Amino acid sequence: MPDRNTQEITKIVLEFYKLATTDMLIGYQFRKIQKLKSADPLTPPIEAFKDHLPRIEKFWRMILLREKLLTESPFDLIELHRKLNINPGELDRWIKLFKGVLANNICSDNEDLYKEWEEKINDFEKRFKRFLFN
């Protein structure tokens, strides 16, 4: 059974994706990678991202829990997002939604993990703004 921090990461990633994939401002970016179509194209089922979610969970476990990347080849996070052609407002919306999900789930049992997670998001925000928008 996964440890508590791994479970928290899985929970937060899932909650964020449920929100972001249907968001009116950034949802279209996520829907570019969905595997299943839905009757309403603006509200894909979370199952449409079943191949992608484990990769995102693993990414956050690498960052937050220092889990080793054993099976996949290295990737360039900035370059992957550059190809999406995101704009500064979309990045700001992603950050607002993600931090909102964290804030809604923080408690004394997971406070350290969530504080570190927010710090990492702040670091990513700085890097993205420097390398994507300058």
C-alpha positions as a printed NumPy array, in Angstrom:
array([[  0.   ,   0.   ,   0.   ],
       [  1.371,   3.459,  -0.904],
       [  2.509,   5.687,   1.936],
       [  0.484,   8.695,   3.046],
       [  2.462,  11.231,   0.977],
       [  2.094,   9.153,  -2.172],
       [ -1.646,   8.922,  -1.527],
       [ -1.818,  12.695,  -1.038],
       [ -0.035,  13.297,  -4.335],
       [ -2.422,  10.981,  -6.169],
       [ -5.423,  12.691,  -4.56 ],
       [ -4.247,  16.229,  -5.365],
       [ -3.296,  15.43 ,  -8.965],
       [ -6.691,  13.814,  -9.563],
       [ -8.581,  16.688,  -7.937],
       [ -6.591,  19.257,  -9.903],
       [ -7.135,  17.457, -13.203],
       [-10.881,  17.175, -12.597],
       [-10.917,  20.938, -12.173],
       [ -8.392,  22.001, -14.819],
       [ -9.613,  19.786, -17.651],
       [-13.018,  21.462, -17.541],
       [-11.802,  24.984, -16.748],
       [-13.04 ,  27.592, -19.227],
       [ -9.625,  29.28 , -19.487],
       [ -7.107,  26.439, -19.538],
       [ -9.17 ,  23.295, -20.059],
       [ -8.503,  23.28 , -23.797],
       [ -4.776,  22.805, -23.135],
       [ -5.482,  19.619, -21.183],
       [ -8.08 ,  18.388, -23.646],
       [ -5.357,  18.264, -26.317],
       [ -4.095,  15.065, -24.671],
       [ -7.367,  13.372, -23.735],
       [ -7.818,   9.818, -24.988],
       [-11.613,   9.515, -24.814],
       [-14.2  ,  11.863, -26.233],
       [-17.337,  12.816, -24.347],
       [-20.814,  13.928, -25.34 ],
       [-19.896,  17.408, -24.118],
       [-16.425,  18.245, -25.461],
       [-15.902,  20.808, -22.683],
       [-16.33 ,  18.253, -19.903],
       [-14.257,  15.169, -20.672],
       [-14.417,  12.324, -18.166],
       [-11.352,  12.   , -15.972],
       [-10.857,   8.541, -17.52 ],
       [ -9.857,  10.361, -20.713],
       [ -6.571,  11.179, -18.952],
       [ -5.887,   7.742, -17.424],
       [ -2.61 ,   7.391, -19.352],
       [ -1.414,  10.868, -18.447],
       [ -2.276,  11.023, -14.739],
       [  0.269,   8.388, -13.641],
       [  3.026,  10.353, -15.4  ],
       [  2.023,  13.545, -13.557],
       [  1.799,  11.711, -10.246],
       [  5.277,  10.259, -10.837],
       [  6.608,  13.719, -11.717],
       [  5.375,  15.129,  -8.402],
       [  6.699,  12.112,  -6.48 ],
       [ 10.108,  12.753,  -8.066],
       [  9.975,  16.409,  -7.073],
       [  8.449,  16.095,  -3.607],
       [  9.534,  12.643,  -2.433],
       [ 12.795,  12.431,  -4.402],
       [ 11.633,   9.25 ,  -6.074],
       [ 14.002,   8.07 ,  -8.774],
       [ 13.028,   8.055, -12.418],
       [ 13.748,   4.479, -13.418],
       [ 11.751,   3.585, -16.5  ],
       [ 11.131,   6.715, -18.516],
       [ 13.665,   8.778, -20.367],
       [ 14.461,  12.272, -19.057],
       [ 12.307,  15.115, -20.28 ],
       [ 12.603,  18.868, -20.616],
       [  9.666,  20.365, -18.71 ],
       [ 10.07 ,  23.824, -20.221],
       [ 10.294,  22.532, -23.79 ],
       [  7.252,  20.303, -23.352],
       [  5.225,  23.324, -22.256],
       [  6.722,  25.622, -24.887],
       [  5.186,  23.325, -27.52 ],
       [  1.759,  23.952, -25.968],
       [  2.15 ,  27.658, -26.697],
       [  0.76 ,  28.643, -23.31 ],
       [  0.454,  32.31 , -22.473],
       [  1.171,  34.083, -19.173],
       [ -2.514,  34.235, -18.246],
       [ -2.86 ,  30.478, -18.684],
       [  0.147,  29.89 , -16.454],
       [ -1.356,  32.202, -13.839],
       [ -4.655,  30.3  , -14.016],
       [ -2.882,  26.924, -13.642],
       [ -1.088,  28.234, -10.548],
       [ -4.265,  29.68 ,  -9.052],
       [ -6.19 ,  26.425,  -9.558],
       [ -3.381,  24.204,  -8.275],
       [ -2.749,  26.318,  -5.193],
       [ -6.5  ,  26.37 ,  -4.558],
       [ -6.624,  22.57 ,  -4.597],
       [ -3.686,  22.468,  -2.182],
       [ -5.297,  25.046,   0.135],
       [ -8.568,  23.104,   0.186],
       [ -6.783,  19.925,   1.274],
       [ -4.135,  21.111,   3.722],
       [ -4.364,  19.879,   7.292],
       [ -1.958,  19.316,  10.152],
       [ -1.192,  15.785,   8.896],
       [  0.106,  16.955,   5.516],
       [  1.157,  20.551,   6.158],
       [  4.876,  20.019,   5.474],
       [  4.256,  18.252,   2.164],
       [  1.817,  20.934,   1.026],
       [  4.112,  23.809,   2.   ],
       [  6.959,  22.224,   0.052],
       [  4.576,  21.644,  -2.88 ],
       [  3.602,  25.291,  -2.925],
       [  7.275,  26.313,  -2.826],
       [  7.959,  24.057,  -5.832],
       [  5.042,  25.606,  -7.712],
       [  6.471,  29.057,  -6.979],
       [  9.854,  27.897,  -8.302],
       [  8.253,  26.486, -11.463],
       [  6.336,  29.717, -11.962],
       [  9.57 ,  31.734, -11.928],
       [ 11.304,  29.332, -14.313],
       [  8.367,  29.218, -16.708],
       [  8.035,  32.996, -16.794],
       [ 11.758,  33.407, -17.394],
       [ 12.114,  30.768, -20.112],
       [  8.719,  30.828, -21.809],
       [  7.779,  34.482, -21.863],
       [ 11.046,  36.402, -22.204]])
